[in-house]
Amino acid sequence: MRQVVLDTETTGLDVAQGNRIIEIGCVEVDRRRLTGRHYHQYVNPQHEVEEGALEVHGITNEYLADKPLFPQIVDEFLAFVEGSELLIHNAAFDVAFLDAELDRLGSGYGRMADYCKITDTLAIARKKHPGQRSNLDALCKRYGVDNSQRDLHGALLDAEILADVYLLLTGGQTNLVLAEGSESGSRGDQTQTATKIDRADLSLNVLAATAEEISAHEKLLARIQKDSGQCVWLQSVDSAS
């Protein structure tokens, strides 16, 4: 399923108090790869940005004054996310605000769940790391995702960061059944049967790395070693030598 990672910024934390969406950021993921397609829009909320929210995202009432209203951007937004699995960190918060915006447009627009499958990445993180902090900054630190530009929250930046975190968070391997009748076949839905290939018919071109590519690779390994102190690829080379 096509996936869209989404984040929003709002005028405040409580949708029941009339707070509104002021920014929507989405990035597309297809087959566990970022496609480069994104949706990003600021929205005039016709509601004052609360001081506490301003401290989080830094988006002022003055900046939003000339931005389009939600009814003007809703069709383009829904067209981007429709049919996808929507990945949101603490989905209940963002979905409540999006549903409230759709409610203001009348019953014809329904709910976000009518357009997408909604998955809460916060719930995934809490299940995988019980008892540990699972906010986006904590997950970035745990998985080594660069969030150095995140001085203030921004919907598109946070969606891009969450996409990287999600792919690492859910990056486990899948067991393969290499032949019919193997013991792995008893694992049911957790396995996938591989197609048998006649290797005698294969003719593969082998492309050697260029000097520039080798140099770039060595620089990357050195940077990983400097940042982490334990680059496993360099350790493997040392052990082999």
N, C-alpha and C positions, 0 to 999 in steps of 0.2 A: 504493500500500500504506500502511495505517496504520502510523505509526512511534511508538515509545516510546523516549525518551531515559532511560537508566538509569545510576545510580551507586550504589556501596556503600561502606560503611566496615567495617573489620574489626579484630579484636583484634591483628593483626600482619600481616607481609608474606608469610609462608611458609605456604601451605595444607598443605604436607606435614608441617609441625610441629604440626598440629592446630589452627591458628588458624581462627577462625570469623567469620561475618558478624554485625555488630551493628546495622547500619542499611541500609535499602534505600530509595532515592528514585527515583521515575519521573515523567516528565511526558509527556503525549500530544501528538503532532503529527499533524495530518490535512491533507493538501493544502498542506503547507508553512506551516501556521498552528498556533500553540499553541491547543489547544481549551479550556484551563483545567482539564481533568481530570488528576488526579495520584494516585499511590499513594505513601504514605510510612509506614514502619513501623520502629520500633526493635525489636531482638530480643535476648533473653537468650541469650548464647552458651554459657553453662556452661563458660566458659574465661576465664582472667585476661587482661585487656587489657594488652598489653606497654607499657612506658614510652615507647618510641619512637612507638608508634601513638597513645598518649594525647597526646603533644605535637602530633601532627598534627590530631586531631579533637576532643580534649578530652572524650570520652565516657568516664565512669568506670564501674568495676564496680558501684559503689553505685547509680548512676543506672539501670543495666540490670537490677538484681536483680529488679524486679517486672514486667519486660516479658515478653511471651509468647515461648514457644520457637518455633523455626522450624517444627516440624510443625503448630503451631496457626495459622500464617499462610500456609502454603505454597499452599493451594488458592485463597485470595483473590488472592495475588500472581500465580500462574500464570494465573488468569482475566483479570487486567488486561493481561498481556503477550501472551497467546496469540494467534497469528495475525498478530502485528505484525513489522515490521523493528525489531530492537533495536539502538539506537545507543549505543555505549559507547566511552569514551576509554581506550585500552589494554585492549581487550575481553578478551584472554587472562587478565588478572588477575582481573577480576570474574567471568567465566564459570567459571574454575577453582574459585572459592569457591562459586558457586551450584551447580555440578555436584557438588561435594563434599557440600553440604547435601542435595541430592537423592539422592545415593548412600546417605546414612545412613538414608533413608526406605525403601530397598529398590528392587528393579529395576522396580517398577511405575511409578515416576516418570520414568525415563529421564534424558535430558540436556536442557539448555536449547535446544539445536539442534533438539530434537524439537518444540518449541513455537513457535520464532521463527526468522526469518532474522537472523543476527547480523552487524552491520557495525561495523568498528573505525574510529572517527573519527580516531584517532591516525594510522593508515595513510593515510587520506585527506589529512590535514594534511601529513604527510611527503612525500607524492607531489606535492602542490601547492606546497610550500615546501621543496624539498630543501636539506639542509645547514643549516637554520635550526631554532631551538628550537620545539618543537611541543607543549609541555605546555600545560595549560589557561590558566595565567596569561599565558604568552607569546602565546597566540592571542587572549586578551581584549585585550591591549595592541595587537596588530596590527590587530584589527578594531573597536576602540573599544567593546568590551562592558564595561559597568560591573561590576567584581568587588570594589568597595570594601568590601562586607560580608563578604568571604571571609577574615577573620582566621584562622579555623579551618575545616578542611574539614567539610562536611556533605553527606550524600548528596542530599537534595532540592535544596538550594541549588546544588550542583555540577551536578545534572541540568538545572536551569533555565538556568544559565549556559551549559552545553554545548549546549543546544537553540538558544540565540541564536547561539553561535559556529558551530554546524553550518549553520544557515540562511544565514549570511553566507559561510561557507567554500564552500558548494555553490550559491551564488546566481547562477551564470552564466546568460546568456540562451540560449534555444533558437531556432535558425533556423527560419523558417516558409516553407513553399512557398505563395505567394499565388495561384498559378494553375497549372493543369496545363501541363506542358511547359516550365516555366521551368528555368533552369540550376540552380537550387538543388535541383531534383528529383534530381540525380545524387548527392546527399550521403547517400542511403540512410537508415540508422537515426537519423542525427543530425538529421533534419528531421521536421516534422509538417505535413500538408496542411491548410490552413485551408478552412473551408466558405465558399463564395461567398454573399454577402448582397446582396439587392436593396435598395439604399439608398432607392429611391423609396417603399418601403412603411414606412420607419422614421418613427416619430413620437416624438421624445425630449424629455422635460422637462428644462430646464436650471435648476438650482437655484443661485442666487448665494450666495456665502459671506456670513454675517452679520458684523456689525462685531466681535462677540466672537470669531468664528472667525478673522477677519483679524488681530486683535490677538494671539491665541494663536499664530498662524503666524509673525508677525513676531518675537515673543519667542523662539520656537524657533529661528529662523534666527540671531538675535543670540547665543543660547547656543552654537549650533554654531560660529559665527564666533569666539566667545571661546575655546572649547575647542580648536578645530583651527587657527584662524588663516586658514582658507581655505574659507569656505562658498561652494560653486560657485553656489548659487542667488542669493546676494547679488552675486557677481561678474557673473552674467548680467544682473541688473537694472542694475548700474552701467554695463555695456557698452552696454546698450540705450538708456540715458539719455544 
